[in-house]
């Protein structure tokens, strides 16, 4: 009796990524499914383990994304007001430098 395999796994590869497998498949008498099943099941213990992000990290990333959106809105408004002559060049440069400092702090926190 045949084994019922009902779980489908699908991936996409570039031509360069697929080439080594294609060459192996051309020299064997097995199908793609059987080939990749053997490849995956026989090497599962050799895969690198990538730890899941913690809840705190996810929350921090969410808040930083929100913050960066607000910073972009402020920068956009500064540009508009500077181009219209509403704010001076010195105030514009100070504000942009402050935004750059905030951006650098946020980027440093994620590392």
Phi and psi restraints in degrees (range 20) as a CNS / XPLOR table:
assign (resid 1 and name C) (resid 2 and name N)
       (resid 2 and name CA) (resid 2 and name C) 1.0 -74.3 20.0 2
assign (resid 2 and name N) (resid 2 and name CA)
       (resid 2 and name C) (resid 3 and name N) 1.0 149.9 20.0 2
assign (resid 2 and name C) (resid 3 and name N)
       (resid 3 and name CA) (resid 3 and name C) 1.0 -78.3 20.0 2
assign (resid 3 and name N) (resid 3 and name CA)
       (resid 3 and name C) (resid 4 and name N) 1.0 131.8 20.0 2
assign (resid 3 and name C) (resid 4 and name N)
       (resid 4 and name CA) (resid 4 and name C) 1.0 -83.1 20.0 2
assign (resid 4 and name N) (resid 4 and name CA)
       (resid 4 and name C) (resid 5 and name N) 1.0 116.7 20.0 2
assign (resid 4 and name C) (resid 5 and name N)
       (resid 5 and name CA) (resid 5 and name C) 1.0 -112.4 20.0 2
assign (resid 5 and name N) (resid 5 and name CA)
       (resid 5 and name C) (resid 6 and name N) 1.0 106.9 20.0 2
assign (resid 5 and name C) (resid 6 and name N)
       (resid 6 and name CA) (resid 6 and name C) 1.0 -109.9 20.0 2
assign (resid 6 and name N) (resid 6 and name CA)
       (resid 6 and name C) (resid 7 and name N) 1.0 -6.6 20.0 2
assign (resid 6 and name C) (resid 7 and name N)
       (resid 7 and name CA) (resid 7 and name C) 1.0 -95.6 20.0 2
assign (resid 7 and name N) (resid 7 and name CA)
       (resid 7 and name C) (resid 8 and name N) 1.0 118.2 20.0 2
assign (resid 7 and name C) (resid 8 and name N)
       (resid 8 and name CA) (resid 8 and name C) 1.0 -99.0 20.0 2
assign (resid 8 and name N) (resid 8 and name CA)
       (resid 8 and name C) (resid 9 and name N) 1.0 133.9 20.0 2
assign (resid 8 and name C) (resid 9 and name N)
       (resid 9 and name CA) (resid 9 and name C) 1.0 -119.4 20.0 2
assign (resid 9 and name N) (resid 9 and name CA)
       (resid 9 and name C) (resid 10 and name N) 1.0 129.0 20.0 2
assign (resid 9 and name C) (resid 10 and name N)
       (resid 10 and name CA) (resid 10 and name C) 1.0 -128.0 20.0 2
assign (resid 10 and name N) (resid 10 and name CA)
       (resid 10 and name C) (resid 11 and name N) 1.0 134.5 20.0 2
assign (resid 10 and name C) (resid 11 and name N)
       (resid 11 and name CA) (resid 11 and name C) 1.0 -135.7 20.0 2
assign (resid 11 and name N) (resid 11 and name CA)
       (resid 11 and name C) (resid 12 and name N) 1.0 160.8 20.0 2
assign (resid 11 and name C) (resid 12 and name N)
       (resid 12 and name CA) (resid 12 and name C) 1.0 -121.4 20.0 2
assign (resid 12 and name N) (resid 12 and name CA)
       (resid 12 and name C) (resid 13 and name N) 1.0 137.8 20.0 2
assign (resid 12 and name C) (resid 13 and name N)
       (resid 13 and name CA) (resid 13 and name C) 1.0 -125.9 20.0 2
assign (resid 13 and name N) (resid 13 and name CA)
       (resid 13 and name C) (resid 14 and name N) 1.0 149.9 20.0 2
assign (resid 13 and name C) (resid 14 and name N)
       (resid 14 and name CA) (resid 14 and name C) 1.0 -72.7 20.0 2
assign (resid 14 and name N) (resid 14 and name CA)
       (resid 14 and name C) (resid 15 and name N) 1.0 166.8 20.0 2
assign (resid 14 and name C) (resid 15 and name N)
       (resid 15 and name CA) (resid 15 and name C) 1.0 -58.1 20.0 2
assign (resid 15 and name N) (resid 15 and name CA)
       (resid 15 and name C) (resid 16 and name N) 1.0 -39.2 20.0 2
assign (resid 15 and name C) (resid 16 and name N)
       (resid 16 and name CA) (resid 16 and name C) 1.0 -67.0 20.0 2
assign (resid 16 and name N) (resid 16 and name CA)
       (resid 16 and name C) (resid 17 and name N) 1.0 -39.7 20.0 2
assign (resid 16 and name C) (resid 17 and name N)
       (resid 17 and name CA) (resid 17 and name C) 1.0 -68.5 20.0 2
assign (resid 17 and name N) (resid 17 and name CA)
       (resid 17 and name C) (resid 18 and name N) 1.0 -35.9 20.0 2
assign (resid 17 and name C) (resid 18 and name N)
       (resid 18 and name CA) (resid 18 and name C) 1.0 -79.7 20.0 2
assign (resid 18 and name N) (resid 18 and name CA)
       (resid 18 and name C) (resid 19 and name N) 1.0 -25.0 20.0 2
assign (resid 18 and name C) (resid 19 and name N)
       (resid 19 and name CA) (resid 19 and name C) 1.0 -51.1 20.0 2
assign (resid 19 and name N) (resid 19 and name CA)
       (resid 19 and name C) (resid 20 and name N) 1.0 -50.1 20.0 2
assign (resid 19 and name C) (resid 20 and name N)
       (resid 20 and name CA) (resid 20 and name C) 1.0 -60.7 20.0 2
assign (resid 20 and name N) (resid 20 and name CA)
       (resid 20 and name C) (resid 21 and name N) 1.0 -36.8 20.0 2
assign (resid 20 and name C) (resid 21 and name N)
       (resid 21 and name CA) (resid 21 and name C) 1.0 -70.1 20.0 2
assign (resid 21 and name N) (resid 21 and name CA)
       (resid 21 and name C) (resid 22 and name N) 1.0 -39.0 20.0 2
assign (resid 21 and name C) (resid 22 and name N)
       (resid 22 and name CA) (resid 22 and name C) 1.0 -59.6 20.0 2
assign (resid 22 and name N) (resid 22 and name CA)
       (resid 22 and name C) (resid 23 and name N) 1.0 -44.0 20.0 2
assign (resid 22 and name C) (resid 23 and name N)
       (resid 23 and name CA) (resid 23 and name C) 1.0 -63.0 20.0 2
assign (resid 23 and name N) (resid 23 and name CA)
       (resid 23 and name C) (resid 24 and name N) 1.0 -42.1 20.0 2
assign (resid 23 and name C) (resid 24 and name N)
       (resid 24 and name CA) (resid 24 and name C) 1.0 -64.9 20.0 2
assign (resid 24 and name N) (resid 24 and name CA)
       (resid 24 and name C) (resid 25 and name N) 1.0 -41.5 20.0 2
assign (resid 24 and name C) (resid 25 and name N)
       (resid 25 and name CA) (resid 25 and name C) 1.0 -64.0 20.0 2
assign (resid 25 and name N) (resid 25 and name CA)
       (resid 25 and name C) (resid 26 and name N) 1.0 -35.4 20.0 2
assign (resid 25 and name C) (resid 26 and name N)
       (resid 26 and name CA) (resid 26 and name C) 1.0 -67.0 20.0 2
assign (resid 26 and name N) (resid 26 and name CA)
       (resid 26 and name C) (resid 27 and name N) 1.0 -23.4 20.0 2
assign (resid 26 and name C) (resid 27 and name N)
       (resid 27 and name CA) (resid 27 and name C) 1.0 -101.5 20.0 2
assign (resid 27 and name N) (resid 27 and name CA)
       (resid 27 and name C) (resid 28 and name N) 1.0 8.5 20.0 2
assign (resid 27 and name C) (resid 28 and name N)
       (resid 28 and name CA) (resid 28 and name C) 1.0 -124.4 20.0 2
assign (resid 28 and name N) (resid 28 and name CA)
       (resid 28 and name C) (resid 29 and name N) 1.0 166.0 20.0 2
assign (resid 28 and name C) (resid 29 and name N)
       (resid 29 and name CA) (resid 29 and name C) 1.0 -110.3 20.0 2
assign (resid 29 and name N) (resid 29 and name CA)
       (resid 29 and name C) (resid 30 and name N) 1.0 34.5 20.0 2
assign (resid 29 and name C) (resid 30 and name N)
       (resid 30 and name CA) (resid 30 and name C) 1.0 -121.9 20.0 2
assign (resid 30 and name N) (resid 30 and name CA)
       (resid 30 and name C) (resid 31 and name N) 1.0 158.8 20.0 2
assign (resid 30 and name C) (resid 31 and name N)
       (resid 31 and name CA) (resid 31 and name C) 1.0 -79.8 20.0 2
assign (resid 31 and name N) (resid 31 and name CA)
       (resid 31 and name C) (resid 32 and name N) 1.0 171.1 20.0 2
assign (resid 31 and name C) (resid 32 and name N)
       (resid 32 and name CA) (resid 32 and name C) 1.0 -60.3 20.0 2
assign (resid 32 and name N) (resid 32 and name CA)
       (resid 32 and name C) (resid 33 and name N) 1.0 -46.4 20.0 2
assign (resid 32 and name C) (resid 33 and name N)
       (resid 33 and name CA) (resid 33 and name C) 1.0 -59.3 20.0 2
assign (resid 33 and name N) (resid 33 and name CA)
       (resid 33 and name C) (resid 34 and name N) 1.0 -48.8 20.0 2
assign (resid 33 and name C) (resid 34 and name N)
       (resid 34 and name CA) (resid 34 and name C) 1.0 -64.5 20.0 2
assign (resid 34 and name N) (resid 34 and name CA)
       (resid 34 and name C) (resid 35 and name N) 1.0 -39.1 20.0 2
assign (resid 34 and name C) (resid 35 and name N)
       (resid 35 and name CA) (resid 35 and name C) 1.0 -62.3 20.0 2
assign (resid 35 and name N) (resid 35 and name CA)
       (resid 35 and name C) (resid 36 and name N) 1.0 -52.2 20.0 2
assign (resid 35 and name C) (resid 36 and name N)
       (resid 36 and name CA) (resid 36 and name C) 1.0 -70.6 20.0 2
assign (resid 36 and name N) (resid 36 and name CA)
       (resid 36 and name C) (resid 37 and name N) 1.0 -31.5 20.0 2
assign (resid 36 and name C) (resid 37 and name N)
       (resid 37 and name CA) (resid 37 and name C) 1.0 -61.9 20.0 2
assign (resid 37 and name N) (resid 37 and name CA)
       (resid 37 and name C) (resid 38 and name N) 1.0 -46.5 20.0 2
assign (resid 37 and name C) (resid 38 and name N)
       (resid 38 and name CA) (resid 38 and name C) 1.0 -63.9 20.0 2
assign (resid 38 and name N) (resid 38 and name CA)
       (resid 38 and name C) (resid 39 and name N) 1.0 -41.2 20.0 2
assign (resid 38 and name C) (resid 39 and name N)
       (resid 39 and name CA) (resid 39 and name C) 1.0 -62.4 20.0 2
assign (resid 39 and name N) (resid 39 and name CA)
       (resid 39 and name C) (resid 40 and name N) 1.0 -46.2 20.0 2
assign (resid 39 and name C) (resid 40 and name N)
       (resid 40 and name CA) (resid 40 and name C) 1.0 -70.7 20.0 2
assign (resid 40 and name N) (resid 40 and name CA)
       (resid 40 and name C) (resid 41 and name N) 1.0 -48.4 20.0 2
assign (resid 40 and name C) (resid 41 and name N)
       (resid 41 and name CA) (resid 41 and name C) 1.0 -69.5 20.0 2
assign (resid 41 and name N) (resid 41 and name CA)
       (resid 41 and name C) (resid 42 and name N) 1.0 -29.8 20.0 2
assign (resid 41 and name C) (resid 42 and name N)
       (resid 42 and name CA) (resid 42 and name C) 1.0 -83.8 20.0 2
assign (resid 42 and name N) (resid 42 and name CA)
       (resid 42 and name C) (resid 43 and name N) 1.0 -16.3 20.0 2
assign (resid 42 and name C) (resid 43 and name N)
       (resid 43 and name CA) (resid 43 and name C) 1.0 -116.9 20.0 2
assign (resid 43 and name N) (resid 43 and name CA)
       (resid 43 and name C) (resid 44 and name N) 1.0 10.9 20.0 2
assign (resid 43 and name C) (resid 44 and name N)
       (resid 44 and name CA) (resid 44 and name C) 1.0 -60.4 20.0 2
assign (resid 44 and name N) (resid 44 and name CA)
       (resid 44 and name C) (resid 45 and name N) 1.0 -29.7 20.0 2
assign (resid 44 and name C) (resid 45 and name N)
       (resid 45 and name CA) (resid 45 and name C) 1.0 -77.4 20.0 2
assign (resid 45 and name N) (resid 45 and name CA)
       (resid 45 and name C) (resid 46 and name N) 1.0 -13.1 20.0 2
assign (resid 45 and name C) (resid 46 and name N)
       (resid 46 and name CA) (resid 46 and name C) 1.0 -94.9 20.0 2
assign (resid 46 and name N) (resid 46 and name CA)
       (resid 46 and name C) (resid 47 and name N) 1.0 -2.1 20.0 2
assign (resid 46 and name C) (resid 47 and name N)
       (resid 47 and name CA) (resid 47 and name C) 1.0 -71.5 20.0 2
assign (resid 47 and name N) (resid 47 and name CA)
       (resid 47 and name C) (resid 48 and name N) 1.0 141.3 20.0 2
assign (resid 47 and name C) (resid 48 and name N)
       (resid 48 and name CA) (resid 48 and name C) 1.0 -68.9 20.0 2
assign (resid 48 and name N) (resid 48 and name CA)
       (resid 48 and name C) (resid 49 and name N) 1.0 141.4 20.0 2
assign (resid 48 and name C) (resid 49 and name N)
       (resid 49 and name CA) (resid 49 and name C) 1.0 -91.3 20.0 2
assign (resid 49 and name N) (resid 49 and name CA)
       (resid 49 and name C) (resid 50 and name N) 1.0 123.3 20.0 2
assign (resid 49 and name C) (resid 50 and name N)
       (resid 50 and name CA) (resid 50 and name C) 1.0 -108.3 20.0 2
assign (resid 50 and name N) (resid 50 and name CA)
       (resid 50 and name C) (resid 51 and name N) 1.0 112.5 20.0 2
assign (resid 50 and name C) (resid 51 and name N)
       (resid 51 and name CA) (resid 51 and name C) 1.0 -66.0 20.0 2
assign (resid 51 and name N) (resid 51 and name CA)
       (resid 51 and name C) (resid 52 and name N) 1.0 144.6 20.0 2
assign (resid 51 and name C) (resid 52 and name N)
       (resid 52 and name CA) (resid 52 and name C) 1.0 -71.9 20.0 2
assign (resid 52 and name N) (resid 52 and name CA)
       (resid 52 and name C) (resid 53 and name N) 1.0 142.5 20.0 2
assign (resid 52 and name C) (resid 53 and name N)
       (resid 53 and name CA) (resid 53 and name C) 1.0 -65.5 20.0 2
assign (resid 53 and name N) (resid 53 and name CA)
       (resid 53 and name C) (resid 54 and name N) 1.0 143.0 20.0 2
assign (resid 53 and name C) (resid 54 and name N)
       (resid 54 and name CA) (resid 54 and name C) 1.0 -72.9 20.0 2
assign (resid 54 and name N) (resid 54 and name CA)
       (resid 54 and name C) (resid 55 and name N) 1.0 163.5 20.0 2
assign (resid 54 and name C) (resid 55 and name N)
       (resid 55 and name CA) (resid 55 and name C) 1.0 -60.9 20.0 2
assign (resid 55 and name N) (resid 55 and name CA)
       (resid 55 and name C) (resid 56 and name N) 1.0 -39.7 20.0 2
assign (resid 55 and name C) (resid 56 and name N)
       (resid 56 and name CA) (resid 56 and name C) 1.0 -63.1 20.0 2
assign (resid 56 and name N) (resid 56 and name CA)
       (resid 56 and name C) (resid 57 and name N) 1.0 -41.6 20.0 2
assign (resid 56 and name C) (resid 57 and name N)
       (resid 57 and name CA) (resid 57 and name C) 1.0 -64.0 20.0 2
assign (resid 57 and name N) (resid 57 and name CA)
       (resid 57 and name C) (resid 58 and name N) 1.0 -43.6 20.0 2
assign (resid 57 and name C) (resid 58 and name N)
       (resid 58 and name CA) (resid 58 and name C) 1.0 -61.7 20.0 2
assign (resid 58 and name N) (resid 58 and name CA)
       (resid 58 and name C) (resid 59 and name N) 1.0 -42.0 20.0 2
assign (resid 58 and name C) (resid 59 and name N)
       (resid 59 and name CA) (resid 59 and name C) 1.0 -65.4 20.0 2
assign (resid 59 and name N) (resid 59 and name CA)
       (resid 59 and name C) (resid 60 and name N) 1.0 -42.4 20.0 2
assign (resid 59 and name C) (resid 60 and name N)
       (resid 60 and name CA) (resid 60 and name C) 1.0 -62.0 20.0 2
assign (resid 60 and name N) (resid 60 and name CA)
       (resid 60 and name C) (resid 61 and name N) 1.0 -43.6 20.0 2
assign (resid 60 and name C) (resid 61 and name N)
       (resid 61 and name CA) (resid 61 and name C) 1.0 -63.4 20.0 2
assign (resid 61 and name N) (resid 61 and name CA)
       (resid 61 and name C) (resid 62 and name N) 1.0 -41.3 20.0 2
assign (resid 61 and name C) (resid 62 and name N)
       (resid 62 and name CA) (resid 62 and name C) 1.0 -59.3 20.0 2
assign (resid 62 and name N) (resid 62 and name CA)
       (resid 62 and name C) (resid 63 and name N) 1.0 -47.8 20.0 2
assign (resid 62 and name C) (resid 63 and name N)
       (resid 63 and name CA) (resid 63 and name C) 1.0 -65.6 20.0 2
assign (resid 63 and name N) (resid 63 and name CA)
       (resid 63 and name C) (resid 64 and name N) 1.0 -36.8 20.0 2
assign (resid 63 and name C) (resid 64 and name N)
       (resid 64 and name CA) (resid 64 and name C) 1.0 -67.7 20.0 2
assign (resid 64 and name N) (resid 64 and name CA)
       (resid 64 and name C) (resid 65 and name N) 1.0 -36.5 20.0 2
assign (resid 64 and name C) (resid 65 and name N)
       (resid 65 and name CA) (resid 65 and name C) 1.0 -63.7 20.0 2
assign (resid 65 and name N) (resid 65 and name CA)
       (resid 65 and name C) (resid 66 and name N) 1.0 -41.9 20.0 2
assign (resid 65 and name C) (resid 66 and name N)
       (resid 66 and name CA) (resid 66 and name C) 1.0 -62.8 20.0 2
assign (resid 66 and name N) (resid 66 and name CA)
       (resid 66 and name C) (resid 67 and name N) 1.0 -43.5 20.0 2
assign (resid 66 and name C) (resid 67 and name N)
       (resid 67 and name CA) (resid 67 and name C) 1.0 -63.2 20.0 2
assign (resid 67 and name N) (resid 67 and name CA)
       (resid 67 and name C) (resid 68 and name N) 1.0 -42.9 20.0 2
assign (resid 67 and name C) (resid 68 and name N)
       (resid 68 and name CA) (resid 68 and name C) 1.0 -65.3 20.0 2
assign (resid 68 and name N) (resid 68 and name CA)
       (resid 68 and name C) (resid 69 and name N) 1.0 -33.6 20.0 2
assign (resid 68 and name C) (resid 69 and name N)
       (resid 69 and name CA) (resid 69 and name C) 1.0 -63.1 20.0 2
assign (resid 69 and name N) (resid 69 and name CA)
       (resid 69 and name C) (resid 70 and name N) 1.0 -43.6 20.0 2
assign (resid 69 and name C) (resid 70 and name N)
       (resid 70 and name CA) (resid 70 and name C) 1.0 -63.6 20.0 2
assign (resid 70 and name N) (resid 70 and name CA)
       (resid 70 and name C) (resid 71 and name N) 1.0 -40.8 20.0 2
assign (resid 70 and name C) (resid 71 and name N)
       (resid 71 and name CA) (resid 71 and name C) 1.0 -62.8 20.0 2
assign (resid 71 and name N) (resid 71 and name CA)
       (resid 71 and name C) (resid 72 and name N) 1.0 -39.4 20.0 2
assign (resid 71 and name C) (resid 72 and name N)
       (resid 72 and name CA) (resid 72 and name C) 1.0 -64.2 20.0 2
assign (resid 72 and name N) (resid 72 and name CA)
       (resid 72 and name C) (resid 73 and name N) 1.0 -38.9 20.0 2
assign (resid 72 and name C) (resid 73 and name N)
       (resid 73 and name CA) (resid 73 and name C) 1.0 -64.5 20.0 2
assign (resid 73 and name N) (resid 73 and name CA)
       (resid 73 and name C) (resid 74 and name N) 1.0 -41.9 20.0 2
assign (resid 73 and name C) (resid 74 and name N)
       (resid 74 and name CA) (resid 74 and name C) 1.0 -64.1 20.0 2
assign (resid 74 and name N) (resid 74 and name CA)
       (resid 74 and name C) (resid 75 and name N) 1.0 -45.2 20.0 2
assign (resid 74 and name C) (resid 75 and name N)
       (resid 75 and name CA) (resid 75 and name C) 1.0 -61.8 20.0 2
assign (resid 75 and name N) (resid 75 and name CA)
       (resid 75 and name C) (resid 76 and name N) 1.0 -40.9 20.0 2
assign (resid 75 and name C) (resid 76 and name N)
       (resid 76 and name CA) (resid 76 and name C) 1.0 -61.7 20.0 2
assign (resid 76 and name N) (resid 76 and name CA)
       (resid 76 and name C) (resid 77 and name N) 1.0 -45.1 20.0 2
assign (resid 76 and name C) (resid 77 and name N)
       (resid 77 and name CA) (resid 77 and name C) 1.0 -65.4 20.0 2
assign (resid 77 and name N) (resid 77 and name CA)
       (resid 77 and name C) (resid 78 and name N) 1.0 -39.8 20.0 2
assign (resid 77 and name C) (resid 78 and name N)
       (resid 78 and name CA) (resid 78 and name C) 1.0 -59.4 20.0 2
assign (resid 78 and name N) (resid 78 and name CA)
       (resid 78 and name C) (resid 79 and name N) 1.0 -44.5 20.0 2
assign (resid 78 and name C) (resid 79 and name N)
       (resid 79 and name CA) (resid 79 and name C) 1.0 -60.7 20.0 2
assign (resid 79 and name N) (resid 79 and name CA)
       (resid 79 and name C) (resid 80 and name N) 1.0 -46.4 20.0 2
assign (resid 79 and name C) (resid 80 and name N)
       (resid 80 and name CA) (resid 80 and name C) 1.0 -60.3 20.0 2
assign (resid 80 and name N) (resid 80 and name CA)
       (resid 80 and name C) (resid 81 and name N) 1.0 -48.6 20.0 2
assign (resid 80 and name C) (resid 81 and name N)
       (resid 81 and name CA) (resid 81 and name C) 1.0 -66.7 20.0 2
assign (resid 81 and name N) (resid 81 and name CA)
       (resid 81 and name C) (resid 82 and name N) 1.0 -36.1 20.0 2
assign (resid 81 and name C) (resid 82 and name N)
       (resid 82 and name CA) (resid 82 and name C) 1.0 -66.7 20.0 2
assign (resid 82 and name N) (resid 82 and name CA)
       (resid 82 and name C) (resid 83 and name N) 1.0 -43.3 20.0 2
assign (resid 82 and name C) (resid 83 and name N)
       (resid 83 and name CA) (resid 83 and name C) 1.0 -65.7 20.0 2
assign (resid 83 and name N) (resid 83 and name CA)
       (resid 83 and name C) (resid 84 and name N) 1.0 -28.9 20.0 2
assign (resid 83 and name C) (resid 84 and name N)
       (resid 84 and name CA) (resid 84 and name C) 1.0 -85.4 20.0 2
assign (resid 84 and name N) (resid 84 and name CA)
       (resid 84 and name C) (resid 85 and name N) 1.0 -7.4 20.0 2
assign (resid 84 and name C) (resid 85 and name N)
       (resid 85 and name CA) (resid 85 and name C) 1.0 82.9 20.0 2
assign (resid 85 and name N) (resid 85 and name CA)
       (resid 85 and name C) (resid 86 and name N) 1.0 13.8 20.0 2
assign (resid 85 and name C) (resid 86 and name N)
       (resid 86 and name CA) (resid 86 and name C) 1.0 -74.3 20.0 2
assign (resid 86 and name N) (resid 86 and name CA)
       (resid 86 and name C) (resid 87 and name N) 1.0 -36.0 20.0 2
assign (resid 86 and name C) (resid 87 and name N)
       (resid 87 and name CA) (resid 87 and name C) 1.0 -117.9 20.0 2
assign (resid 87 and name N) (resid 87 and name CA)
       (resid 87 and name C) (resid 88 and name N) 1.0 152.6 20.0 2
assign (resid 87 and name C) (resid 88 and name N)
       (resid 88 and name CA) (resid 88 and name C) 1.0 -75.6 20.0 2
assign (resid 88 and name N) (resid 88 and name CA)
       (resid 88 and name C) (resid 89 and name N) 1.0 162.9 20.0 2
assign (resid 88 and name C) (resid 89 and name N)
       (resid 89 and name CA) (resid 89 and name C) 1.0 -63.8 20.0 2
assign (resid 89 and name N) (resid 89 and name CA)
       (resid 89 and name C) (resid 90 and name N) 1.0 -38.5 20.0 2
assign (resid 89 and name C) (resid 90 and name N)
       (resid 90 and name CA) (resid 90 and name C) 1.0 -66.9 20.0 2
assign (resid 90 and name N) (resid 90 and name CA)
       (resid 90 and name C) (resid 91 and name N) 1.0 -42.2 20.0 2
assign (resid 90 and name C) (resid 91 and name N)
       (resid 91 and name CA) (resid 91 and name C) 1.0 -65.0 20.0 2
assign (resid 91 and name N) (resid 91 and name CA)
       (resid 91 and name C) (resid 92 and name N) 1.0 -40.3 20.0 2
assign (resid 91 and name C) (resid 92 and name N)
       (resid 92 and name CA) (resid 92 and name C) 1.0 -59.4 20.0 2
assign (resid 92 and name N) (resid 92 and name CA)
       (resid 92 and name C) (resid 93 and name N) 1.0 -47.1 20.0 2
assign (resid 92 and name C) (resid 93 and name N)
       (resid 93 and name CA) (resid 93 and name C) 1.0 -66.7 20.0 2
assign (resid 93 and name N) (resid 93 and name CA)
       (resid 93 and name C) (resid 94 and name N) 1.0 -41.0 20.0 2
assign (resid 93 and name C) (resid 94 and name N)
       (resid 94 and name CA) (resid 94 and name C) 1.0 -62.8 20.0 2
assign (resid 94 and name N) (resid 94 and name CA)
       (resid 94 and name C) (resid 95 and name N) 1.0 -43.0 20.0 2
assign (resid 94 and name C) (resid 95 and name N)
       (resid 95 and name CA) (resid 95 and name C) 1.0 -65.5 20.0 2
assign (resid 95 and name N) (resid 95 and name CA)
       (resid 95 and name C) (resid 96 and name N) 1.0 -42.5 20.0 2
assign (resid 95 and name C) (resid 96 and name N)
       (resid 96 and name CA) (resid 96 and name C) 1.0 -64.2 20.0 2
assign (resid 96 and name N) (resid 96 and name CA)
       (resid 96 and name C) (resid 97 and name N) 1.0 -41.0 20.0 2
assign (resid 96 and name C) (resid 97 and name N)
       (resid 97 and name CA) (resid 97 and name C) 1.0 -62.5 20.0 2
assign (resid 97 and name N) (resid 97 and name CA)
       (resid 97 and name C) (resid 98 and name N) 1.0 -38.7 20.0 2
assign (resid 97 and name C) (resid 98 and name N)
       (resid 98 and name CA) (resid 98 and name C) 1.0 -64.6 20.0 2
assign (resid 98 and name N) (resid 98 and name CA)
       (resid 98 and name C) (resid 99 and name N) 1.0 -43.0 20.0 2
assign (resid 98 and name C) (resid 99 and name N)
       (resid 99 and name CA) (resid 99 and name C) 1.0 -63.0 20.0 2
assign (resid 99 and name N) (resid 99 and name CA)
       (resid 99 and name C) (resid 100 and name N) 1.0 -38.9 20.0 2
assign (resid 99 and name C) (resid 100 and name N)
       (resid 100 and name CA) (resid 100 and name C) 1.0 -64.7 20.0 2
assign (resid 100 and name N) (resid 100 and name CA)
       (resid 100 and name C) (resid 101 and name N) 1.0 -41.7 20.0 2
assign (resid 100 and name C) (resid 101 and name N)
       (resid 101 and name CA) (resid 101 and name C) 1.0 -62.1 20.0 2
assign (resid 101 and name N) (resid 101 and name CA)
       (resid 101 and name C) (resid 102 and name N) 1.0 -42.2 20.0 2
assign (resid 101 and name C) (resid 102 and name N)
       (resid 102 and name CA) (resid 102 and name C) 1.0 -63.8 20.0 2
assign (resid 102 and name N) (resid 102 and name CA)
       (resid 102 and name C) (resid 103 and name N) 1.0 -43.7 20.0 2
assign (resid 102 and name C) (resid 103 and name N)
       (resid 103 and name CA) (resid 103 and name C) 1.0 -58.6 20.0 2
assign (resid 103 and name N) (resid 103 and name CA)
       (resid 103 and name C) (resid 104 and name N) 1.0 -45.5 20.0 2
assign (resid 103 and name C) (resid 104 and name N)
       (resid 104 and name CA) (resid 104 and name C) 1.0 -62.6 20.0 2
assign (resid 104 and name N) (resid 104 and name CA)
       (resid 104 and name C) (resid 105 and name N) 1.0 -39.9 20.0 2
assign (resid 104 and name C) (resid 105 and name N)
       (resid 105 and name CA) (resid 105 and name C) 1.0 -63.5 20.0 2
assign (resid 105 and name N) (resid 105 and name CA)
       (resid 105 and name C) (resid 106 and name N) 1.0 -42.3 20.0 2
assign (resid 105 and name C) (resid 106 and name N)
       (resid 106 and name CA) (resid 106 and name C) 1.0 -65.7 20.0 2
assign (resid 106 and name N) (resid 106 and name CA)
       (resid 106 and name C) (resid 107 and name N) 1.0 -42.3 20.0 2
assign (resid 106 and name C) (resid 107 and name N)
       (resid 107 and name CA) (resid 107 and name C) 1.0 -65.2 20.0 2
assign (resid 107 and name N) (resid 107 and name CA)
       (resid 107 and name C) (resid 108 and name N) 1.0 -37.9 20.0 2
assign (resid 107 and name C) (resid 108 and name N)
       (resid 108 and name CA) (resid 108 and name C) 1.0 -66.6 20.0 2
assign (resid 108 and name N) (resid 108 and name CA)
       (resid 108 and name C) (resid 109 and name N) 1.0 -31.4 20.0 2
assign (resid 108 and name C) (resid 109 and name N)
       (resid 109 and name CA) (resid 109 and name C) 1.0 -69.2 20.0 2
assign (resid 109 and name N) (resid 109 and name CA)
       (resid 109 and name C) (resid 110 and name N) 1.0 -26.9 20.0 2
assign (resid 109 and name C) (resid 110 and name N)
       (resid 110 and name CA) (resid 110 and name C) 1.0 -82.5 20.0 2
assign (resid 110 and name N) (resid 110 and name CA)
       (resid 110 and name C) (resid 111 and name N) 1.0 -14.2 20.0 2
